């Protein structure tokens, strides 16, 4: 299978949110108790640093970057979230290692393009 990593689009949100909820259910991926709606999630994640890994039109995993704080002393510091859904976990050839490396490399290139720093 060929996986495609692309920038996350608003139309990916329902699948991304579903994977986020799977992660919340494990109790290991976040301190959040529920996945926010698109408007709230969109407001706290940097647009240029949101990625999805897809097989055809199905989102298997996602990664996003958000500022750690709005205080100027934390300028340039970001927090990363990366989750893969159950479908990806059940695949015979797990996508996690390749997906994670590919996402991080892509994030780095996007960051370089954006001037090498976070807002």
C-alpha positions as CSV (number, residue, x, y, z in Angstrom):
1,X,0.0,0.0,0.0
2,X,1.1,3.5,-0.7
3,X,0.5,6.2,2.0
4,X,0.2,9.8,1.1
5,X,1.1,12.6,3.6
6,X,-0.6,15.8,3.0
7,X,-1.6,19.0,4.7
8,X,-4.8,18.6,6.8
9,X,-7.9,20.2,5.3
10,X,-11.1,21.1,7.1
11,X,-12.9,18.2,5.3
12,X,-10.4,15.8,7.0
13,X,-11.6,16.9,10.5
14,X,-14.3,14.2,11.1
15,X,-11.8,11.4,10.5
16,X,-9.1,13.3,12.5
17,X,-11.5,13.8,15.3
18,X,-12.5,10.1,15.3
19,X,-8.8,9.2,15.7
20,X,-8.4,11.8,18.4
21,X,-11.3,10.2,20.3
22,X,-9.7,6.8,19.9
23,X,-6.6,8.2,21.5
24,X,-8.6,9.8,24.3
25,X,-10.2,6.4,25.0
26,X,-6.8,4.9,25.7
27,X,-6.0,7.3,28.5
28,X,-2.5,7.6,27.2
29,X,-2.5,10.3,24.4
30,X,-3.8,13.5,26.0
31,X,-5.1,15.0,29.2
32,X,-8.3,16.1,27.3
33,X,-11.5,14.3,28.1
34,X,-13.2,15.0,24.8
35,X,-12.2,16.1,21.3
36,X,-13.1,19.7,20.6
37,X,-15.2,20.9,17.7
38,X,-13.4,22.0,14.5
39,X,-13.6,25.8,15.4
40,X,-11.8,25.4,18.7
41,X,-9.2,22.9,17.4
42,X,-8.6,25.1,14.3
43,X,-8.0,28.1,16.5
44,X,-5.1,26.5,18.6
45,X,-3.2,24.6,15.9
46,X,-0.8,26.2,13.4
47,X,-2.3,25.7,9.9
48,X,1.1,25.1,8.2
49,X,1.9,22.3,10.6
50,X,-1.1,20.0,10.3
51,X,-0.6,16.8,8.5
52,X,-2.6,13.7,7.7
53,X,-1.5,10.3,6.4
54,X,-4.0,8.8,4.0
55,X,-4.6,5.6,2.2
56,X,-6.9,6.6,-0.7
57,X,-9.4,9.0,1.1
58,X,-9.1,7.4,4.5
59,X,-7.1,9.3,7.2
60,X,-4.9,6.7,9.0
61,X,-2.9,9.1,11.2
62,X,-2.4,12.8,11.8
63,X,0.1,15.2,13.4
64,X,-0.3,18.8,14.4
65,X,1.8,21.6,16.0
66,X,0.5,24.2,18.4
67,X,2.2,27.0,20.3
68,X,3.1,26.1,23.9
69,X,2.1,29.6,25.1
70,X,1.2,33.0,23.8
71,X,3.8,34.6,26.2
72,X,6.7,36.1,24.2
73,X,9.2,34.2,26.3
74,X,7.9,31.0,24.7
75,X,8.0,32.3,21.2
76,X,9.3,29.5,18.9
77,X,8.2,26.7,21.3
78,X,5.6,24.3,20.1
79,X,3.9,21.2,21.2
80,X,3.3,18.3,18.8
81,X,0.4,15.8,18.7
82,X,0.6,12.7,16.6
83,X,-2.0,10.0,16.6
84,X,-2.7,7.0,14.4
85,X,-6.1,5.3,14.2
86,X,-7.1,1.7,14.9
87,X,-7.2,1.0,11.2
88,X,-3.6,1.9,10.8
89,X,-2.7,-0.2,13.9
90,X,-4.4,-3.3,12.5
91,X,-2.6,-3.1,9.2
92,X,-0.2,-5.9,8.4
93,X,2.5,-3.4,7.7
94,X,2.2,-0.9,10.4
95,X,2.6,2.7,9.3
96,X,3.8,4.1,12.6
97,X,7.6,4.2,12.0
98,X,7.5,5.4,8.4
99,X,4.5,7.7,9.1
100,X,6.2,9.3,12.1
101,X,9.5,9.9,10.3
102,X,7.8,11.2,7.2
103,X,5.5,13.5,9.2
104,X,8.4,15.0,11.2
105,X,10.5,15.5,8.1
106,X,7.5,17.2,6.4
107,X,7.0,19.4,9.5
108,X,10.6,20.4,9.4
109,X,10.4,21.4,5.8
110,X,7.2,23.3,6.4
111,X,8.8,25.1,9.3
112,X,11.8,26.1,7.2
113,X,9.5,27.5,4.6
114,X,7.6,29.5,7.2
115,X,10.8,31.1,8.3
116,X,12.1,28.5,10.8
117,X,10.1,29.6,13.8
118,X,6.7,29.5,15.4
119,X,4.5,32.5,16.0
